Amino acid sequence: VLLTQTPGNSMGLSGLEECYELSKEICLRKYEKPLMNDLAFQNFVDKRAPGLSRPQEDVLRVLMQWRDSVARAEDESTGYVLPSAMMLQLAREMPTTT
């Protein structure tokens, strides 16, 4: 059945060839990681960190931007670079030493 032409197939391909072509199309698509923007930041704060002071939010924003840029450069997940729980703890405690 897969080696015969499928109905509605205008290219004259067999079912197996059509499946291969569709799979090839999907595999050639490039995944683009969503950008970290103000809306994404605000959604994160609203869901995960309500009640942060303005300076704490500023620290969190810088940490999130750093985490995002490192994750993109290293092709890793943001959670691998710096887990959200640790990032929130740093923002809440705002260490004064480097």
Beta strands, then each sheet from edge to edge (+ up, - down):
end
